[in-house]
Amino acid sequence: MTLASLLSPDRVIADMRSTEHLPAIDELVDHLVEKHFMDDGKRSAAITALREREEQRSTGIGGGIAIPHCFLDEIKEVVAIFGRSTTGIEFCALDCSPVHFVFLFVVPKAQYSLHLKTLAAIARILNSAETRSSLREAKSALEIYDILSQKSA
């Protein structure tokens, strides 16, 4: 499993509108539904599960990165999306800094090890200052996707 296999240019938002973390989660899930990567009937369950996860502890890990994620019985494979905010999102991050890169994913409940592998892959790629700089400078969703695909290969 690579991040490139979880994303596509249609699963990237190059300029998120939201400025706060819960609306940002809604924006990302709504995009997945709008682009038919998630069934509209699963939207409510996904948002509820993601919000419950955020109540436990913010997924804003610092360094301008947030990785909202949850488990959902109702899906059969991982659903993921990447969003970039040029202005920053208040995500209650551990370092209290605004978040510019949000990688949201939902994992089938029965696939816990895949959840850990996905978290590790995201952290490995976004941990690079060079990658974050390239993502900041990218001009489109396709460019962002290309950067993430090259780094996850």
C-alpha positions in Angstrom: 0.0 0.0 0.0 1.3 3.4 -1.0 -0.2 6.8 -0.5 -0.3 7.2 -4.3 -2.7 4.2 -4.4 -5.1 6.0 -2.0 -5.1 9.3 -3.8 -5.9 10.7 -7.2 -6.0 14.3 -8.5 -9.7 14.3 -7.7 -8.9 13.4 -4.1 -6.9 16.5 -3.5 -8.2 19.9 -2.6 -5.5 22.5 -3.5 -7.1 25.4 -1.6 -9.4 24.5 1.3 -12.0 27.1 2.3 -12.4 26.1 5.9 -10.5 27.9 8.7 -11.5 25.7 11.6 -10.9 22.0 12.1 -14.4 20.5 12.3 -15.6 22.4 9.2 -12.4 21.3 7.5 -13.3 17.7 8.2 -16.8 18.3 6.8 -15.3 20.0 3.7 -13.0 17.0 3.0 -15.8 14.4 3.5 -18.2 16.4 1.4 -15.6 16.4 -1.4 -15.3 12.7 -1.2 -19.1 12.3 -1.5 -19.3 14.9 -4.3 -16.7 13.1 -6.3 -18.3 9.7 -5.6 -15.4 8.3 -3.6 -17.7 7.8 -0.6 -21.4 6.9 -0.8 -23.7 9.7 0.4 -25.3 7.3 2.9 -21.9 6.9 4.7 -21.3 10.7 5.0 -23.0 11.1 8.4 -21.3 8.0 9.9 -17.9 9.1 8.7 -18.3 12.7 10.0 -19.6 11.4 13.4 -16.6 8.9 13.7 -14.1 11.6 12.6 -15.5 14.1 15.1 -15.5 11.5 17.9 -11.9 10.9 17.2 -11.1 14.6 17.3 -12.8 14.8 20.7 -10.4 12.2 22.1 -7.4 14.1 20.9 -6.7 16.5 18.1 -5.1 14.9 15.0 -3.2 18.2 14.4 0.2 16.7 15.0 2.2 19.9 14.6 4.4 21.3 11.9 1.3 22.4 10.0 0.0 18.9 9.6 -3.2 17.2 10.6 -4.2 13.6 10.0 -7.9 13.1 10.9 -8.8 9.5 10.6 -11.3 6.9 11.9 -12.6 3.4 11.5 -15.9 2.7 9.9 -17.8 -0.6 9.6 -19.7 0.6 6.6 -16.8 0.7 4.1 -14.8 -2.1 2.5 -11.5 -0.2 1.6 -9.6 2.8 2.8 -11.0 6.2 1.6 -8.6 9.1 1.7 -8.2 12.7 0.6 -5.5 15.4 1.0 -6.3 19.1 1.5 -4.1 22.1 1.5 -4.9 25.4 3.1 -2.8 28.4 2.1 -4.2 30.5 4.9 -4.1 27.9 7.6 -6.7 26.0 9.6 -7.1 26.3 13.4 -6.9 22.6 14.2 -6.1 22.6 17.9 -2.7 21.2 16.9 -0.2 20.0 19.5 2.1 22.9 18.7 -0.9 25.4 18.5 0.2 26.3 15.0 -2.2 26.6 12.1 -2.5 23.5 9.8 -1.8 23.8 6.1 -1.8 20.1 5.2 -4.7 17.8 6.0 -4.6 14.1 5.1 -7.9 12.6 6.1 -8.6 8.8 5.8 -11.2 6.4 6.8 -10.3 2.7 7.3 -12.6 -0.4 7.5 -12.9 -1.3 11.1 -11.5 -4.8 10.5 -8.3 -3.5 9.0 -6.4 -2.1 12.0 -3.0 -2.9 10.7 -3.7 -1.0 7.5 -4.6 2.0 9.7 -1.1 1.9 11.3 0.6 1.5 7.9 -1.3 4.4 6.5 -0.5 6.7 9.4 3.2 5.7 9.1 3.3 6.4 5.4 1.7 9.8 5.8 4.0 10.8 8.6 7.1 9.6 6.7 6.2 11.7 3.6 5.0 14.9 5.4 7.9 14.8 7.9 10.2 16.1 5.1 10.6 19.9 5.1 11.4 19.6 1.4 8.1 17.9 0.6 6.1 20.4 2.7 7.9 23.2 0.8 7.0 21.6 -2.5 3.4 21.2 -1.5 3.2 24.8 -0.4 4.5 26.0 -3.8 2.3 23.6 -5.9 -0.1 25.5 -8.2 -2.8 22.8 -8.6 -4.3 19.6 -7.2 -2.6 17.7 -10.0 0.8 19.1 -8.9 0.1 18.2 -5.3 -0.9 14.7 -6.3 2.3 14.4 -8.4 4.4 15.4 -5.4 2.7 13.0 -3.0 2.8 10.2 -5.6 6.6 10.6 -6.2 7.3 10.7 -2.5 5.3 7.6 -1.8 6.6 5.5 -4.6 
